[in-house]
Amino acid sequence: MPTARYHIIHETRYDYECPVSLSQQLLHLTPRDCPWQTCVEHAIDIIPTPTHDGTRLDSFGNPLRQFAIEAPHDSLLVRAESLIDVHPHLTARPFAKSPAWETVRDGLAYGAHPVQLDAAPYLFESPYVRVKREFSAYAAPCFTPGRPLLEAVQALMKKIFTEFKFDPKATTIATPVLKVLEQKRGVCQDFAHLMLACLRSLGLAARYVSGYLLTQPPPGQPRMIGADASHAWISVFCPDKEGGFWVDFDPTNNLLPDTQHITLAWGRDFGDISPLRGVILGGDAKMPEVAVTVMPAGEVATQAPHFSAE
């Protein structure tokens, strides 16, 4: 499979009921460079122009933009535009030859040696991911004794895909993951958080990945600007003789991410890598309007930007 090149536009707009006197924001909108992904070009435009503006890496190694606007303003527009190369990266290692999941669990437990520093931050509860018996019980049919780790994780991915319904009206980002398990419906962020809760409740290390997914328009229809959306999936840690490696799983689509998935950032859960979050003084903000466009490089979308609430 050849390398894929994508042109991505991610726009977020806030309109305030009254002027905001101070806005301080953190942005996770710069795609990270990975062994399988190269950020060829990238720019972020912010209107109005920030008073203070800077970049750094967060604690998970993701590029982070932080800015402050210290003058009254009644709207905020953030437009991130990227040109990304994604190289084929499906693991060639047979899932059936991965270590037994209990062996992996025991090697990650407290006091085990050597300590897997890369995996350690993704073993525990986080604000959106709980560690509870309900999640280990849900995953138990996939994690039978001695089953290879990656086979078991793939089975859990399929189980979530089969038993849960994609329903954008069923949840908000504040919906507890236990509620998602109970009602068996939600969106990609919910399915990612649920799968993480299952894996961490079994003592395994797994991280939340945010990014974009190329969506195809109906046959004969042009690609619409702003019609796409951000996406989320998970990555699980698998030890080997060299230390270990990560394998991505997309429970929303029951597939292994490859060149159709563009990685933006990863962390313990959505809260670590929200595309835009911050604080304002004044304003009485409405829900932001978000427009995302993912196009193969060279393809042209045919309509003006389209905003929709996210």
Secondary structure as GFF3:
##gff-version 3
##sequence-region A 1 310
A	DSSP	beta_strand	4	27	.	.	.	ID=ss1
A	DSSP	beta_strand	37	47	.	.	.	ID=ss2
A	DSSP	beta_strand	52	57	.	.	.	ID=ss3
A	DSSP	beta_strand	63	69	.	.	.	ID=ss4
A	DSSP	beta_strand	73	86	.	.	.	ID=ss5
A	DSSP	three_ten_helix	95	97	.	.	.	ID=ss6
A	DSSP	alpha_helix	101	108	.	.	.	ID=ss7
A	DSSP	three_ten_helix	120	122	.	.	.	ID=ss8
A	DSSP	alpha_helix	133	139	.	.	.	ID=ss9
A	DSSP	three_ten_helix	140	142	.	.	.	ID=ss10
A	DSSP	alpha_helix	149	163	.	.	.	ID=ss11
A	DSSP	beta_strand	165	166	.	.	.	ID=ss12
A	DSSP	alpha_helix	177	183	.	.	.	ID=ss13
A	DSSP	beta_strand	185	186	.	.	.	ID=ss14
A	DSSP	alpha_helix	188	201	.	.	.	ID=ss15
A	DSSP	beta_strand	206	213	.	.	.	ID=ss16
A	DSSP	beta_strand	230	238	.	.	.	ID=ss17
A	DSSP	beta_strand	245	249	.	.	.	ID=ss18
A	DSSP	beta_strand	261	267	.	.	.	ID=ss19
A	DSSP	three_ten_helix	270	273	.	.	.	ID=ss20
A	DSSP	beta_strand	276	282	.	.	.	ID=ss21
A	DSSP	beta_strand	289	296	.	.	.	ID=ss22
A	DSSP	beta_strand	308	309	.	.	.	ID=ss23
###
